[in-house]
């Protein structure tokens, strides 16, 4: 179980996110905005979006929502948003590449 290993190596991480899942949501949004800024390569952008997705799902799981369907819908929504941002970044990267090749 990799999650338990992370919790052992960073003992306070899980406690902080359990106390305030809004912190994890804030981290997810911050990482997604950094990824969407366009200052990184496409691979780094996709890794940042994956981290944002993971933090968002972690926040949703530990948010205290009791409705399982709502949790699953929110997790899927975060995943779809990350995929759309990744697609947008790919298109933007291709446009930059084609512009630099023409000049």
C-alpha positions in Angstrom: 0.0 0.0 0.0 1.9 3.1 -1.2 -0.5 5.5 0.6 0.6 4.0 4.0 4.3 4.4 3.0 3.7 8.1 2.2 1.8 8.6 5.4 4.8 7.1 7.3 7.4 9.2 5.6 5.4 12.4 5.9 3.5 11.7 9.2 1.6 15.1 9.4 0.5 15.2 5.7 -2.6 13.0 6.2 -3.4 14.7 9.5 -3.4 18.2 7.9 -5.6 17.1 5.0 -8.0 15.3 7.4 -8.3 18.4 9.5 -9.0 20.7 6.5 -9.8 19.1 3.1 -10.2 22.6 1.8 -6.4 22.8 2.0 -6.1 19.9 -0.3 -8.6 21.5 -2.7 -6.7 24.7 -2.6 -3.5 22.9 -3.4 -5.3 21.1 -6.3 -6.5 24.4 -7.7 -3.1 26.1 -7.2 -1.2 23.3 -9.0 -3.8 23.2 -11.8 -3.4 27.0 -12.3 0.4 26.6 -12.4 0.1 23.8 -14.9 -2.2 25.9 -17.1 0.1 28.9 -17.1 2.0 27.6 -20.1 5.4 28.1 -18.6 6.3 24.4 -18.5 6.9 21.7 -21.0 4.0 19.5 -21.9 5.3 16.6 -19.8 5.6 18.7 -16.7 2.2 20.2 -17.3 0.6 16.7 -17.5 2.5 15.7 -14.3 1.2 18.8 -12.5 -2.3 18.1 -13.7 -2.0 14.6 -12.4 -0.9 15.9 -9.0 -3.8 18.4 -9.0 -6.2 15.5 -9.8 -4.8 13.4 -7.0 -5.1 16.3 -4.5 -8.6 17.0 -5.6 -9.7 13.5 -5.3 -8.1 13.3 -1.9 -10.0 16.4 -0.8 -13.3 15.0 -2.0 -12.8 11.6 -0.4 -12.0 13.2 3.0 -14.5 16.0 2.7 -17.2 14.3 4.8 -19.7 13.9 2.0 -21.9 11.0 2.9 -23.6 10.6 -0.5 -21.5 8.1 -2.4 -23.0 9.0 -5.8 -22.1 12.7 -5.2 -18.6 11.7 -4.3 -18.1 9.6 -7.4 -19.6 12.4 -9.6 -17.3 15.0 -8.0 -14.2 12.7 -8.5 -15.2 12.1 -12.1 -15.7 15.8 -12.6 -12.2 16.6 -11.3 -10.8 13.9 -13.6 -12.7 15.3 -16.6 -11.5 18.8 -15.8 -7.9 17.6 -15.6 -8.2 15.8 -19.0 -9.7 18.9 -20.6 -6.9 21.1 -19.3 -4.4 18.5 -20.6 -6.0 18.6 -24.0 -6.0 22.4 -24.0 -2.3 22.5 -23.0 -1.5 20.0 -25.8 -3.2 22.1 -28.4 -1.6 25.3 -27.1 1.8 23.6 -27.2 1.3 22.4 -30.8 0.4 26.0 -31.8 3.5 27.3 -30.2 5.6 24.7 -32.0 4.1 25.4 -35.4 4.6 29.1 -34.9 8.3 28.7 -34.0 8.8 26.3 -37.0 7.4 28.9 -39.5 9.7 31.6 -38.4 
